[in-house]
Amino acid sequence: MIAEVIVDVAAHPIDRPFDYAIPAHLQVLIEPGMRVKVPFGNRKVLGFITAIKETTEFDPARLKPIHELMDVVPVLNKELLEMARWMKEKTVCFEIDALQVMIPSALRAKYEKRFVLNAPLEEIAEPLRIYFEKRPFVRSQDAVEVYGLLKKELNRGTIVADTDISQQTAVKKVRMIHIADSLEKLDSIEIRANAKQQVKLMEYMKNRVGQAIESSHMQKEAGVSLPTIYGLVEKGAAFIKNEESYRDPQLLTEIEKTHSLLLTEAQQVAFDAVERSLNTPKTFLLHGITGSGKTEIYLQTIDQVLKEGKEAIMLVPEISLTPQMTIRFKERFGDLVAVLHSGLSAGEKYDEWRKIQRAEVKVVVGARSAIFAPFENLGLIILDEEHESSYKQDDSPRYHARDVAIWRSEQHNCPVILGSATPSLESYARAQKGVYELLVLEKRAKNQPLPDVQIVDMREELRNGNRSMFSVPLAEAIRDRLEKKEQVVLFLNKRGYSSFVLCRDCGTVMQCPNCDISLTYHRSSELMKCHYCGYDEPVPHICPECESEHIRFFGTGTQKVEEELAKLVPEARVLRMDVDSTRNKGAHEKILSAFGQGKADILLGTQMIAKGLDFPNITLVGVLSADTTLHLPDFRAAEKTYQLLTQVSGRAGRDILPGEVYVQSYTPEHYAITLAKDQLYEPFYEQEMAMRRASGYPPYYYVVNIQFTHEDLMTASGYADQTVRYLQSQLSQSTIIIGPSASLIARVNNRYRYQCLIKYKKEPKLSDVLQQLIKIYRSEWLKKGATLSIDMNPTSVM
């Protein structure tokens, strides 16, 4: 028998299956989806078995045999193996990259496979008993000659396959003390009268005959030390066993069981439409204004799916949203929920993934990568805030979670719900064409009015002599809310203390020496940092160019706003939530939990507070800089601004108390800002679509962004130029090629960046031409230090 193996070598000529002979002792055990060690060149590499066959076009005698089997149960099922092939084609990536992204990082490490006894010794086949007599498990490499018998016992369930990872992400074990199962046994043990600790522990054990208790709990509850426990274990009062335990991504909030709420008429219509299609690969766009109760529809639809014995995936765009969403789901579905996002440790991710693979949970809540949850019987996939750009992966494989969700829905015959108050133009256009089914929620779930939105013209404020970052109306509103003991959310589209450091005499801006970008001032560390390459340096006291002392900070950052707030309302308790304040594990949840418990009056933050927050006491939202995203050189700039303003406005007045929003802007007449005021999505959609049609951008055209980088400017420019000429010669006349041109940030980490854009409506040769381009790059340009990246349908072209 022959295995087709994709090896862990990311190179173009190697991006195909290689045939390996399956040694006789492995033939009964081996399956597609398992990982193996194989000889490749003069070394051994990891590989994924993608297929097993009986014939090969090569000389069977010359095939190298598989060196070692890494798994005894497949880590990837048939569907995920097929998906890797689809992703390779769809995102123009290496198949090994697609396979690696589907498994948790812990499985990319050094580990040991073994078989663990799962029944009394006498129930397994006699030749195997010798292996399990001394220990409850046997390492797979120590039982090569009995693999056939082991496979039979695996199928019977008398033994189970297990992974022992020999690195920091090992299976977590706890020391369990199993107390003797009869009082007579405990009474028969002799203890000296002066051994007070042992007497005390014996009394504790007699009240818990036959129980298994974790040693740390026993020490705490009985008030004894570990040597005391070992002393009684030696006398036969108990025995010790190290047992597997899952790491639990602890939530700070107490979980209380909740039940389904009564749906409004509009919610019921949406729920019924999805319920009717539960066994159909259909995509729904759930367009509901902020606070319209989309989450309750998600919960009740998943409940229906679970009743049918199926599983569900719930995706959210930000880690910061995951704690709130996880709490909602755990309150409704208890231990059936697993959580997957980048805020977990490698060990926690591995344990959550094992719960899914072992079918111990039915629902996964998580960020983008949770779309690869290894469920076998999916009944529903949901993407909340489907317009978010974080659903697109930035590096290879550059997949979009929405595309993967729709592909999986076709494999499992189940629906996909894309939910948003501000759908992406592509999704809404597909709904208008009938590709997706549109479901609309026009009112808030508790019939609260939308918040009253005031747009403040900051040009007028400046003319009136107000140089503060807070307009007079917003400052008055903040004071008013503090008096009423209500909460305020202030949103700023930045991080750090101030945008840049500038000399007022000669105009010099402090630049990063490695990148074409100004350094950002961080007050907490008194450093200027580059957010692209990580370079930092202390703030100068005099200008390095003209030696003037008039060197100042310009722009606005969250730390600076915090300082200004302290002057404006010194009595206010402020929590700051940005990339810097949420670096530590669990920081998102701590900040949100403190705010939810009323431990702060004002939550100040960047984009991570714009979505998903649901606190009843927030009655005021202030947007300090509405224009920041509006003037970016990106065709989605207006769309992103409209979405952000609508989302952040929706945080106010979600309960009984009415909400108010102040949007500060220097371009208050722009349609993205005026239409966000009343959450008027359709007029915005019409106007933005007209702009896209005129300039030939998605959804009227598909876009591909091809980027080159090199340490030498002329080399990067030359390769980009050759690429454009090659594309022009190969693609049809109707396809538009823009460029080559320097990227918006032309140099990052001392590498120059050039790019070109392909815009097309139909281009049957595109995939083949791009594959050919990669071959040229791999065979010629890579050796000369160039990098090439191809991004199909990018979320941004900056």
N, C-alpha and C positions, 0 to 999 in steps of 0.2 A: 504494500500500500504506500501511496505517495501523498505527502502534504504540500499544499501550496502555502508559502510563507511570505508575508510582507515583513522585511527586515527593518530594524530601527537605524536606518541610514538615510538621512534626508539629502538625496542627490538624484538628479533627473534620470540618469541611465538606470538607476537602481529602483526607481519608483514603479515596480511591477512585482507580481508574485514570483518567487523562486521555488523550484521543486526540490524537496528533500525526501530521502527514504525514511520511512517510519520503522524503527527497530522492532523486532518481533515482540519484545516484552511490553512495548508501549501500544501495540495495535488495539488491544481490547479497551484501552482507556482514552485514547486521544480523540478529540472532537474539535470542529471549527469553533473559533472564539477563545481557544486556550492560547497561552503564551508559552513560547519555547526558547531555549538557548540553542543557537545553531552556529556551526563553523562558517565564517564568511571571510574570505581572503585568509589571512593568517591569524585571525582572532575570533573570539566567540561573541555574538551579539544577540540581543533580545529580538524576538520576532512574534508576529501574530499569525496563527493558522487561519486562513480564510476559506480553505476548501480541502476536501480529502478525495482522492481519485485512485483508480487502479492502473491507469496507463500514463505514460509520459512520452513526449516527442524526443527526449534525450536518451542516451544509453543508460538503462537502469543500473548497470554495473558501476557506472562512474558517478552516480548520485551520492552526495555526502549524506550520512545519516544525521537525524536530529540528535543533538548532544544530551539535552536534558529537558524534561517537561516541567514548566514552572507552575502549572495549575492542574488540579485534578477535577475541577468544575470550571466550565467556560466563564471568563469574565465578561465576554461580549456575546449577546445572543445573535441569532441569524439576522434579525431586523437591523441591529446596530452595525453589523458587518456590511450589509447592503447600503446602509446610510453612508458609511465611510466612502464607498465607491461613488455614490451620488454627490457627496460633498467635494470629492476630488474634482469632479467634472464641473460642478456648480460654482465653486469658489476658486478654482485653479490652484489647488494646493497639493502637497504630497499626501498619498494615502496614509502613510505612517503618522502624519500630523493629525489627520482626522481621527485615526484610531486612538491616539494618545489622549486627545482632548475628551474622550468619552469615559475615561477611567480616572479615579481619584489619584492625586499625586503620590499617595502612600504606596500604590501598586507599582509605581515606577522605581521601586527601590529594591534592596537586597532582602530576600526573605526565604522562608523555608516552608515547604508544603508537607502536610502530614495527615494521617488518618486517625480519627479519634473514636474510641469505643463508645457506642451509644446504646448498649444493651448489656445484660449479664454475659460474662465471658463464655458460659456454656452454650449460648444461643448462636455463636458464630461457628463457621466451619472449622473442624479440628486442626487442620494444618496451620491455620492463622493464630490459634490460641497462644502458641509459643511467643509470638511477637508482642502480644498484649498482656502477658502474665505479670511482667514486672512494672509496666507503665501503662497508663490509659491511652497512650497514643503511640504511633510508629511513624518515623520520618519516611517520606515517600522514597528517598534514595536508598533506604535500608531494606526495602521490601520489593525490589525490582522483580524477583522471581515469582512472586505471588500476586502480581497485578490482576490476573484473570479472576482469582478468587475475591480479591478486594473489590473489583467492579461489581460482582454479584452481590456482595454484602452491602455495597453502597446503594444498589437498587432496592435492596430489602430494607434499608434504613437502620441496620444494626451497627453500622459505622458511618461516620460523616467525615467529609473532607474539610480541612481547616488550613488557614494560613498563619504561619508564625513569622512575623516580620522582624528581622534582626537590625533594627535601627530605632531612632527616637519615636517612630510611629508604629510601635508594636501593638499587638492586640492587648488591650488593658486587662490586667489580672488583679483580682483582690484576694486576700488571704481570708478564707472562711473557716471558722471553728465549728465543727460538727459535734455537738454535745451528745454523749452516750444516750441511747434511746430507752434506758430503763432506770428507775429510781434505785432499784436493788444494786445495779452496777455501781452507781455513784456512792451509795451507802457503804459498799464493801471496800472503798478506797480509804486507806489509812493516811491521816494527816496529823503531824505533830501539833499539839495544842498551842505551842508558841509561834507556829507559822501562821500569823494572823491574816496575812494577805491571801494565803491559799484557803483558809477557813472561810473568809469573806467571799472569795470567788466560787467556792463550792456551794454556798448558800444561793448565790446568783444562778449557778447552773441547775440546781435542783428545781428552781422555779421555771426552768426553760428546757426540760428534758426533751431530747430528740430534735431540738431546733438547730438551724445553721445560722451563725451570726458572724458578721464581718469583724475581724480582730480589733480594728480601730474603734468600732462601736462598743465592743465588749470591754475594752480598756476604759472607755469613757463612762459607760453605764455602771460597770462594777467598781470603778475607781481603783483598778489594779494596773500593774505594769505588764509588758509583754513577757518577760522572763517568768512571771507568776503563771501566766497562761501556759507557757511551754512546760513548766513544772508539772501541772495537772495533766497535760497531754501525755507526757512520759509515763504518768501513773495509770493511763488508760481511761481518764474521765472524758476525753474527746479526741478527735483526730483532725488534722489540718489538711485543707485542700485548696490549692490556688485555682480560682474559677474565673472564667471570662466575664467581663462587665463592660457595658457600653459607656463611652464618655458621653455625658448628657450636656448639650449646649444649653446651660441653665438660663432661664429667663428671670429677670429681676421681679417681674410682676407675678402675683399669685394667680393661678389658673382656676377659674370657677366655671363650672359647666353652664353653657347657655343653650337656649332652644331657638328654633326658627321664629322669626318675627312675621307678623301678618303683612303680606305684600300689598303695595298700592295697586291700583288698576293697571297703570303702565308697567310696573314691575311684573305683574302677573302675566300680561300679554307677552313680555320678553321671555319670561321663564317658560311659558307654555310652548313658545316657538322652538326653544332649544330642546325642551323635553321631547317634543315630537320627533326631533332629529337625532336622538341619542345614539342611534346605530347607523348614522350616515356621515360620510366624510364631508361635512358642510362647514363653511366659515361664516361666522356671524360677526358683524361690527356693532358692538353695543355702544351707541353714542349717547351718553347721559351727562347732563351738566354736573358740575361739582356738587356733591352732597345729595345726588339723586338716588343713592342706594344700590350702586352697582355691586358692592361687596356682598350684600345680602343675596343678590341673584346668584353670584358665584357660589356662595355657601350652600344654598338650597339646591342648585343644580348638581353640585358635587355630592350632596346627600343622596340625591336620586340615583346618581351613578354608582355610589357605594352599595345602595340597596340592590342593584342589579349584579353585585359581585365584581365590579370593575374598579379601576384605579384612575386617579386624576393628578395632573400636574398644574400647579398654580405659579406663574412667573410674575415677579415684581421687578422694576428696573433698578432700584437702589438698595444697597445694604441697609440704609437708614430706614427704609420702609419695611424691611423684613421682620424686625421685632414686633411692630404693631400688627402686621398681617399674621405672623406666626401665632401671636396671642389669640387673635380672633379665631384662627383655625383650630388651635389646641382647645380653646373653650368649647368649640362645637364638636370636634372629632376626637379629642383626647389623645391617646397614645398611637392612634393610626397615622399621625402626622410626622414626617421627617423634614428636616430643614437642611438646605444646601446653599451656601453662599460663601464669598471669599473672606468673610469675617471670622469663619471658624478655623480652628487649628487643623493641621493635616490629619491628626488623629481623630478629631471629631468628624471631619468630612468622611474619613474612611469608615467610621462606625455607622454614620447615617447612610452611606452608600450600601454597606452590608445589610442594614435593616431592609433597604429597598430590594436588594438582590435576593434576600432570603424570604421575601414576601411577608415580612412582619409588619409593614406599614402599607397604607393604601393611598395616602396623599403626600405629595412633595410640594413644599413651599420654598421658593428660592429665586436667586437671580439667574442670569442668562444660562449658565452651564447646567442648571437643573433640568433643562430640556432633554438632556441625555440620560435621565433617570432610567435604569434598566428594568422598567415595568414590562410584563409580558401580556397584560390584558387591559390596555388603556381604554378608558371610556370618555375622557374629556381633557382638553388642554385649554388653559386660560392664560392670556397675556394681559395683565392690567397695565394701564398707561402705555398702550401699544405704540404710541408715537415716539417713545423715548429712544434716543440714539444709543443708549447703553445696551440695547438688545443686540447691537452689532459688535462683533469682536474686532479689535483693532489690528491684531497680528494673525499670522497664518495658524489655522484656517479661518479666513475672514467670513464667517457665516453670520446670518441674521437669524435670531431665535424664531422669528415669525415664519421664515421659510422652512426651517426644520420642523416647526410645529405642524405646519400644513402638510409637509411630506409624511410625518408620522401619523397624522389623522387619516391619511389615505391608506396607510398600511393596516391601521386598527379599525377602520370604518367608524370613526368617532368624530364629533364636532370640535371645532376650535372657536373660542370666544375671544375677540380682540376688543378690549374695553378702553374707552377714553372719553374725556370731556372735550378733547381737542385732537381728533384723529389726524394721522399724517395724511397729507393730500393724496398720496398713492392709495391708501386704504379707502379713503372716502370716495375717490374716483372709481375704484373697483366696486364699491357698494352701489354707486350711481349706475354703473353698467350692469349690475346684477350678478357680478362674479361672487361677491359676498352678499349675505342678506343683512339689510340694515334694520337695527332695532333701536328705537329712540326713547329716551326718558327726558321729557322737557321740564319736569318739575322736581323740586327737592323732595326727598322721601317724607319729611315731616311737614311738608307744605310751607317751610320757611321761605321768605322772599330771598332773592339773591342779594348779596351785600351791596350797599350803596357805594358806588365807585366815583371818587373825585380825581380828576386829572389836574395836577398842579404844574403850571408853566414856570419852570425854574428860571427862565429868562426874565420874567417879571419880577421874581424874587430878587434876582441880582440887581435889576434896575432900582428896586426899592432899598438897596443897600444891605440885603441879607446875604452874607457870604458863607453862612453855615450850611452844612449838608442836610439840615432839617428845615423844610419850609415852615412858615408861620402856622398854617392850618394843621400840618402834621404834628408839630411840637405841642400845639394846644390840645389836639386830640389825645396824644400820649399822656399828658398831665391829667386830662379828664378821666381816662381809663384807670389810671393809677388811683385816683380818688375813689372811683367806684369799685375798686378791687377786682377789675377785670384784666384779662391778659392781652398782650400785644405781641405780634410777630413782625419783625423788621427784616426785610429781604434785601440783600446786596449781591450783585452779580460778580463778586470777586472773592479773593482770599488774601491774606497778608495784611500789612498795615497800610501800605500805600503803593500806588502803581510803580513809581520810579523816583529816582533821586536825580535832581537837576541843579546845575549851577545857574543862578539868576544873572550872573555877569557875562559869561561867555556862551551859555546855552548848552554846555556839555551834559549829556545824559549818561549815567553809569551803565555801561554795556557788559554783557557776559563775554569773556575773551574767547569762548568756544562756540558761541551761537550768535546769530544776528537778532538778538532780543535784549531788551533792557532788563536789568536786575530788579527784583521786587524786594522792598524793604520789609523786614519782619521785626516788629518791636520787641517781642518776647526774648529774642536772642541777640538783638542789636546787630543783625547780619543782613546783608543783601544777598538774595538767593536767586539762582536760575531755576525756573520750574521745568526746564527741558532736560538739562544734563546734570543738575544737582550741584553745580559749582556755587561756592559761597565765599564772601569776603566781608571784613568788618566795614562799617560805614565810615567814609572819610570825613574829617573835620574841615579840610580845605580842598578846593577843586584840584584834581591832579593835572589839569591843563593850564589854568590861569592863576592858580594858588589863591583864588578868592575865598573868603570865608562864607560867602552867601550861597551855600549849597543847601538845598531844601528838599523836602519830600513833597511830591505832587501826586494827585489822584486820591482815591478813597479805598481803604481796605477794611475788613471786619474789625481788626484790632483798633483802627483809628476811630471807627464808628463807636466802638465800645467806650473809648476815651471821651469822645464828644458827648455820649449819652450820660456819662458820669457828671459832666458839667451841667447838662440840660436838666436832668432829673436825678440828683445825687442819691435820693432815697430809694430809687428803683433797684430791684434785684435782677441782674442781667445774666443770661446764659448764652454763650457763644457756641455756634455749631458750624464748623467749617473743616476743611481737610486737616488743618493743624491741630484743632481741638479734639478730633475724633481718631487720632492715629492709634491709640491703644485699643486692645480687644475689649469689646463690650461698651465702648465709649458712647456710641450712638444711642444705645438703649438707656444708659445711665442718664444722659442729658434729657432725652424725651420723657423718661420716667419721672425725673425730678420736676420737669415742667408740668407734666400731667397731674402731679400731686400738689401743684400750686406752690412749689418751693422757689419759684421765680416769677417776676411780673412780665419780663420781656425776653423773648427768644429771638436772638439775632443770628442770622445765618446766610449761607450761600445757597446754591441750587438744591442742596439736599433737603432743605425745609420746605421747598415749593410744592411738594406733592405728598398726598397720602396722609398728612397729619390730620387727626380728627379729635380735637379737644373742645368740649362744650363752652369753655370760658373765654375762648379767643373771640374778641369782638372788634379788634382793630388790626388791620394789616397795612404796613407801610412799605412801598417799593421805592427804595432810595435812588436807584439808577436804572430806569426803564430802558435807556438807550444803549446800554453796553453791548447787548447782543444784536441790536438793530443795525449797527454800522459795520458789522464784520463783512469782509469781502467773500461772502458765501451765498449761493443762490437760495439757501434755506433760512437766511437771516430773519426775514419778516415772519416766516412761519414759526421759527423757534421763539421769537419775541412774543408773538400772540399766544402761543401755547404756555409759555412761562408765566405771563401776566394773568392769564385765565386761571391757571393752576394755583398760583399763589393767592389770588383774590378769593378762591374757593375755600381757603382755610378759615375765613371769617364767617361768623354767624351760622354755625352748623347745628346749633341747638335752639333753645328758646330765645336766647338773647340775640337781638339784631346785630348784623355785622356792618362794618364800614371799612373802606379801602382808600388809601391815598397813593396815587401813582405819580411820582415826581419825574418830569421829563423835560428835555430841552427841545424835543420835536413832538409836541403834544398833538399836532395835526396829522401825524402819520396814521394810515388806516389800521396798521397792526395794533396801535395803542387805542385809537378811538373805538374800534370794534370789540377789543378785549374788555372795554368798560362795561358793556352789557352782555358779555358772553355771546355775541352774535356770530355763530360759527359759519352759517351758510353764506352771508354777505362777504365774510372774509375769504371763504373758499372760492367764491366766484371771482373776487378781485385778484386774489393771488394766482388762481389758475390762468387768468388773462395775462398776467405778467409772465408766467411760466411758458404759456403758449407763444408769446411774442419773442421770448429769448431762447426757446427750444430746450427747456430743461424738464426733468421728471415732473409729473407722470407722463408728459407727452413724448419724452425720449428716455431711453435707458442710458446710463452713464457708466463708463469704466475709467478709473483713475490709475495711470501707470506712473510710478515714481522711481527715479534713479538717485543713488547717493554715491559720492566718491570724495576722497580727501583732496583731490585736485579739481578745481572749478572747471577747467577746460575739458577734462576727461568726462565729468558728469554731463556737461552740456553736449559733448560730442556723442555720447551714447544715446542721449535723449533725442538728438537730431537724427541719428541713424535709425532709431526706433520709429520716429514719425515717418521717415521716407519709406521704411519697410511696410508700415501699416498702410500708407497711401497706395503702395503698389499692390497690396494683397486684398484690401477690403473694397466693397462696392462703392460706386460714386455717391450714393445717397447717404453714406455714413460720413459724419463730420468729425474731423480730427482737429483739436485746438492745441496749439503749442508747437514745439516745446517752450516752456517758460520756467523761470526760477519759482520755486514754491514760495508761499507767503512768508514763511520763515526760511530764508534761503540757506542758512547754515545751522546745523544742530550738532553739538559734540564734535566740532571740527570737521564735519562732513557736509559737502555742498549738496543741495537737493534741487533736482529738476523734475518737472512732471509734464505729462500731456494727458488730455482728456479725449476719450472716444464717445461720441453721442450717436445713437442709432435707434431706429424703430424696429427694423428687422435686419439681421445680419447672420445668415446661416453659416458663414465661414468663420465667425468670430472665435469660437472655441478652438478650432484647429490652428488658426493663425496665432492665437495667444500661446498655445502649447508649443508651437514652432519657435516663437519668440523666447520662451523659457529655455528651449534647447540651445539656441544661439547664446543666450546669456550664460547658461551653465558651462557650455563648452569653451567659450572665448572670453567673456567679460568678467566672469567671477574670479578667474585666476589673476586678473589685474586689479582686484580690490574693489570692484563695483558691487552694489546691491541693487536688486530690482524687486519692486513689490507691485502686485496687481490687485486692485480693489474693485470688485464688481459691485455696482450700485452703492457707492460710498454714501455715508450719512453727511459727510462734509468734504469739500474739495480743497480745504486749506492745508 
